């Protein structure tokens, strides 16, 4: 009898405990907060991080659009060292979005995952050289020390992923929710995929004749089949983040930056490029020198970033500062990741290089026009600008004209692309001197993060030896630039 009562007591306690556990688990769940991130929620966060990953001032300083003259600045002085592997944090979210989309299945999200993978892996390899690619993001599977892929294979893999992304994107499928860039417009995403692919191919210009990647053929195939490979048609197709005032996190990144109006100026070489061409974009991006009339080219000047700190300070009172809207308008202008103007310059360059046939002048003019339209410049002023002898397309110096105009169009947008493109082409020549350190050289890359030497030492050391003879330095020349 006592044994029966005891068994009944144990059973009752067990049932009570099980019920209590279930209730406790219930109260741990917030019905208004999903416990598993959906692809749409992950996509929104990925896009925000991708479009805001680069603080716009840093690449502008390194590419000599601007200079920061009050005190030493690593991007002006070219004395940077290690870079960041933070893109892998975003790539882990991309991996999760792709996995969740496979479970759904949601094809368009998987396609965007391929695009985002391609985007971030290209940013990483352009920053460092060889990086973990084929074995990246496998820590949960036990691989915490991924090997480093050679840059050529990374480019080949990324181009394949972009081909797959374009094929997979399908406007007839369910709309893309969580899309803060194109509001679910699948065709605009296809256009971005193919425009970005053209950029990746142009990055290979120095290697076009010495790589297993069919650079010309891929470029030709995209332009030859607009039905399969749609491209951007106007600035309305720009991949850009539009800011708003609904929350502080949605403000333009330089808003209320108190050092910009007093410690930064346009770089003298950049201002000279604009003044020599009577470029009306100067009036949209810069303030006139103090007490000088606006809208008159003689009222604008810059500071030579190659000078000493003392020389730059002495010149600053007579230099143009960035337009006030960049730091006093919370919305200012959209942040372009890649846009129609760049696409047209890419095509013009490919034609000028003989990769494809076509009218390079038309695409060159389209690129300039799109850049000026972004600033609201009138068509009459655009036409007058295009007619100037030092602006009009000339096959004799086509590459210089195209790259210089692309450089102008990149002002305060497109992340590190203006620096990467100047590094690839040498256009324009950037000012160096006593204030720039690094022996007067413009760096070619960043050093690998110290964390790699702590946790993946064998593989990073092998990559450094293979590429740079064992010296992980900022002047090492990566494969794509050889």
N, C-alpha and C positions, 0 to 999 in steps of 0.2 A: 504494500500500500504506500509506504513512504517513498519507495523507489519510483512508483508511478507518479506521485505528486511532484517529485524532484524533476522527472522528465518533462512534466507539464510546465513546471516553472521555467526550465531552461528554454523550452520551445517558445514560451510566451516572451521571455526576455529577448530571444533572437529575433522574433518577429518585430518587437518594439524597436530594437536597434536598427533593423533593416529599414523600417518605416522612417525612423529619425534620420538615417543617412540620406534617404531619398528626399526628405523635406529640406535637409541642409543643402543638398546639391541643388534643389529647386531655387532656394534663396540666393545661391551663388550666381545664378544665371540672371542676366538683365535682359528682359524681353525686348527692350528698346535698343540694345547693343548686340548685333550678331556676334556669336562666339567664333564663327569662321568667316574670314573676309571673303566676300564675293569678288569675282573678277572685276565688276564695275567699281567697287570700292578701292581695290588695289590699283586699278588703272588711274583713277583720279590722283591718288597719292604719287604714283610713279611719274605721271605727267608734271605735277607740281614740282617734284624734286628734279626732274630732268630739265625743265625749262628755267629753273631758278638756281641750278647747281653752280653756275659761274657768276660771281659778282661782276657786273659789267665794267667796273672801273679797272680791274686788274689787267685784263687783256688789252684794254685801251692804252694803258701805260706801257706795257711791254711792246705793243705794236706801234708806239709813237703817235697815236692819235692825240694823246694828252701827256702831260708830265706833272710830277708832284715834287715841287721844288723846296719845300720848307725844311725837310730833313731826309736822310737816306730812306729809300723805299726799294724793297727787293725787286719789284717789277720794273722800276725805272733803272736801277743800278745793275741789273742782270747778275745779282749775287745770290740767286736762289739756289737751293740744294735739293732736298727730297720733295717728291710729289706725294699725292694722296691716292690710295686705293679705294676711296669712298664710293666709286662707281660700283664696286662689287656689292655694297650694301643695297643699292638700287636693283642690281641684277638679281639679288636673292628674292626681292619682291616680284620681279619679272618672272622668275622661275615659279614662284607660288601662283601667280596669275595664270601662267600657262598650264600648270597642273590642275588648278581648279576649273579652267576652261575645258580641259580634256575630259574631266569628270562630267561636265554639263550635258553634251559637248557644245562649245561656243567657238566656232571656227574663227570669227573675226577677232576675238580676243587673243587667240593663239597666233594669228597673223601679226597683231600689234606687238605681241611678246617677241616675235622674231625681229621686228623692226627695232624695238627698244634694246634687244640684245646687240644687234648690229651697231646701233648708235653708240652704246656705252663701250663696247669692245674697241671700236675705232678710236674713241676719245682716249682710252687707256693706251692703246698701242702707239698713237701719235704722241702721247706724253712721254712714254718710257722706251719704246722699242718692243722687244719680245716680252710677252706677258702670259700668264696662265689663261688658256682659252678652252682647249678640248677637255681638260681635266678640271676646269674651274667649277665652283659651286657644288662640289661633291663631298663636302665635309660630313653631311648627314649620312653618307654612304661609307664613311670611314677614311676617305682620302683627304687628310688635312695638310698634305704637302704636295700640291699639284706641280707638275712639271711646267716649264715655260715653252710655249710654242714659238716657232720662228715667225717673224713678221709676215713673210710671204704667205705662209699657210693660214695666218689669221685673216689676211685680206681675202684670200680665196674662200675661206669659210664664210666670212661676212657677206661677200657678194652672192654666195649660194643662198644664204638665209634671206637676203633681200629679194632674190628671185622667187623663193618660196612664199614670202610674205605677199608679194604682188599677186601671185597665182591664187592664194587662199582668200584674200579679201574679196568679199562678195556682197554687193549692195542689196541683193534679194533676200538675204538672211535677216535675222532679228537685228534691230538697231543696236548700236554700241552705246550702252549707258555708262555714265561716269566720264564721258569724253568732254573735258573742259576746253579743248582746242578747236575741234571741228563740229562739236555738238552732234556727234554720231554720223556725220557724213562720210560714208565709206569711200566714195570716189575721191574725196580730198585726201584721205589717208593713202590711197593708191598713188596719187600724184606725188605726195611727199616721199613715199618709198622710192619711186623711180628718180626723183630729183636728187635724193640723197645718194642713190646708187651712182648717178653721174658724178657727184662730188668725190665719192670713194675712188672711182676710176681715174679722175683727174689727179688725185693724190699720187697716183702711180706713174705720172708722166716721166719721171726720171728713170723708171724701170720698164717702161713700155716695151723696149726691145730686148730686155734681158730677164724675162720672167715667164713662167709657164701659164700665167693668167692671161687669157685672151682679152687684153684691154680694149684694143680697137674694135674687135668683133662684138664685144658686149656693148660698147657705146653705140655701134652701128645698129645692133639689133633693137635697142631701145628706141632710137629715133626713127627706125624704119617701120615700126608697128605701133602707132599711137592707140590703136584699138586695144591691144594687149598691154601696152605700157603707157598709160596716159600720163601726161606731164602737166605742170602748173600752167595756167593760161593768163593769169593776172595776179596783182598783189592780193586779190581776194582769196587766193589759194595759199598765201603765206602760212607756214607753220609758226604761229606766234601766240604768246600768252598775253591776253588783254587784261590790264589791271583795273581795279575798281575800288570803291571806298566802303564796301560792305563790312570789311574787317581790316585791322592793321596788317595782317598777313597778306592781304591782297594789294598792298600799296607797291608802287614802283620802288625797286630796291635802294635807290639813292635818295629817296624822300627823307628830308630833314637831316641829311648828312651835313653836319656843320663845317667840316673841313673842306668840302668841295669848293664853296665860293671863295675861300680865302687862301687855300694852300695848293690848288691845282689850276693849271692853265692849259690851253691848247698848245700842242708842240709846234715849234716854229716851222719845221719842215712840212708838216701837214697843212698848216695855214698857207704856206707858200704855194703848195700844190693847188689849193683852192683859189687863191688870189691870181695866180698865173693864168688860170682858166676862167676867171670871172664867174666862179661857180656860186650860184645863188643858195646852195645848201649851206654855205658858210653862215649866212644870216639866220638860218633855222637852228643851228647847233651851237652858236657862239654869241657872246655879248661883245659889243665893241669895247675898245680900250676906254677906261674911265674918262668921262667928260668929252668923248668923241661921239659924233652922230652915228646912229645905227643905219644899216643898209648902204654904207659907202665902203668900198673895199679897202681904202686907205686907213679906215678906222680900226682895222683888225690886224693883230700880230700874235706871235707865240713866243714860247721860251724854248731855247735849245736844250734838249734833254741830255746832250752830251757834255754840257758845260759843268763846271764845279758847282757845288751847292751855293757858294757865294755868288757866282755869276748868274745862276738861275734866280736867286733872290733879288739881285740887282735889276734883272730884266722883268721881274714879275709885275711891277706897277704899270708897265707899258705893254702888257700882254692881255689877250682876250681870255676871259673865263668861259666855262661851259654855260650854255643857255640856262637861265634861272629855272626854267620849268623842270629841269632834270632833278632839282633838289627841293623845289617848293610846290610841285604839283604831284599829289599822291597817285594820279593816274598817268600823267605824262604821255608816253607812247608805248605801244606793245613791244614786247621782247621777242624778236625774231630768232628762231632757232635755225631755220633754213627757209629761203624765200624765192619768189619768182625772179627777182633781179639777179640773184646768184645763179639760178638755173640758166638764165640767158647768157650770162658771162661764161658759164661752163661750156655751153654749146658753141659759143663764138670761139673759145679757145680750142676746142676739139677740131673745129673746121680749119682754124688757122694752122694747127699742127698737122693737118692732112689726115686726121683719123676718119673724118666723115666729110661728105659733100654738103654744100648748102651755102647760104648767103650769110657770111660771118657779120657783115655790117648791120644787117637787120637785127640779128640777135644782140649785138653790141649796143645798138641804139635802144632796143627793148629794155636791156638791163639798166641803162642810164635813166630812161624814161620812168621805169618802175621805181627806181630809187628816189627820184625827184617827186613822183606822185605820193610816195610814202610821207613826204614832208608837206604835201599840199601845194607844190609849186605849179604855176599855171602852164598850160600847154604852150603858150606863146614864148614864155621864158625857156622852156625846155627846147623848143625848136631853135631858138637863137643860140642856145648853148651848144647844141649838136652841130651847128654850122661853123663854129669857130675852128680855125686851121689846126690848133693844137689839141682839139677834141675829136674832130671828124675822123672816121675810120680810115686807116691807111694800112694796106697789106704789108708795106715795107717794115713797119714796126708794130704789127698787130698785137703780138703777145704783150708788149709793154703797155700799150693803150688799154687792153682788156683788163690786165691785172691791176693797173693803177685805178681804173674806174671801179673795179670790184673792191679794192682797198678803201676807197672813199665811201662806198655804199655800206661797208661793214661798221661804220662808226656807232659805237655803243650797242651793237647787237651781234648775234651769231657766235657768241662765246669766244673761244680761242682761235676760231678759224682765220681771222686776219693775221695773227701771228704765225699760224701753221702755213698759210699761203705765202707770206713773205719769206719764211724759211725755205719753202720749196722753190721759189722763183727768184729771190733776191730783189724783188720789186715791191715798194721803193727801197732805196738804200736807207737804213735806219741810222740815226745819229748816235755815235758813240764817242767817248772821250774820257777826260780825267774823272768825270763823275759817274762813270758806268761800271767800274770794277771789271773783273773777269778778263783782264788783259786787253780790253777794247773789243772783245768778241761778243757777238750775239749768241746766247746759248742755243744749243740744238735739241735739248731734252731736259728732263728732270731725273734725279737719282731715284732709285727704288726706295720705298719706305723702309725705315729701320726695322719695323716689325717683321718684314720678310727675312731679314738677316737673323732675327731672333727665332722665328718659327718655321722658316722654309729655306734655311741657309744653303743647303747643298744645291737646290734648284736655282735659286737666284744667282749664286756664284757661278754656276755653269753657264747661265744666260749672259752674265757680264763678261765672262771669259770668251764666249763664242762671238759676242758682238764687238766688244771694245777692248779686247786684249787684257781683261782682268781689271780695268779701271772704270769704276762706276762714276763717271763725271759728266757734268752738264754740257760739255763740248763734244761728247762722243757722237759720231754720225751713225744713225740707225739705217737699216737696210733700205727703207723706202726713199732715203735722201742720197744714197750713194750714187 
